[in-house]
Amino acid sequence: MNAIIGILITFLVIILVLYLINMLPIEGRAKQIVRVIVIVIGIISLLKYLAVF
């Protein structure tokens, strides 16, 4: 049960950060790079909850 809660919280934080990045007044290319970095970090943290790492 703790793993499911952790996964949901991580997923919600990723979505919130992506939303906030979308609100930043920066250029499209830099915004895209930051989105990719956030998604990669989010996937790694989700894999940690699934005991892959």
C-alpha positions in Angstrom: 0.0 0.0 0.0 2.9 2.4 0.8 4.3 1.8 -2.7 1.0 2.8 -4.4 0.8 6.0 -2.3 4.4 6.8 -3.1 3.8 6.2 -6.8 0.7 8.4 -6.8 2.5 11.2 -5.0 5.4 11.1 -7.3 3.1 11.1 -10.4 1.2 14.2 -9.0 4.5 16.0 -8.3 5.7 15.3 -11.8 2.5 16.7 -13.3 2.6 19.8 -11.0 6.2 20.5 -12.0 5.5 20.1 -15.7 2.5 22.5 -15.3 4.7 25.1 -13.5 7.4 24.7 -16.2 4.7 25.4 -18.8 3.9 28.7 -17.0 7.6 29.9 -17.0 8.3 32.7 -19.5 11.3 31.0 -21.2 11.9 30.0 -24.8 10.4 26.9 -26.3 13.7 24.9 -26.7 14.8 25.5 -23.1 11.3 24.6 -21.9 11.4 21.4 -23.8 14.8 20.4 -22.3 13.6 21.1 -18.8 10.5 19.0 -19.5 12.6 16.1 -20.7 14.8 16.3 -17.6 11.8 16.3 -15.3 10.3 13.4 -17.0 13.5 11.4 -16.8 13.9 12.1 -13.1 10.3 11.2 -12.6 10.6 7.9 -14.4 13.7 7.0 -12.3 11.9 7.8 -9.1 8.9 5.7 -10.2 11.2 2.8 -11.0 12.7 3.2 -7.5 9.3 2.7 -6.0 8.8 -0.4 -8.1 12.1 -1.8 -6.7 13.9 -1.9 -10.0 16.8 0.1 -8.6 
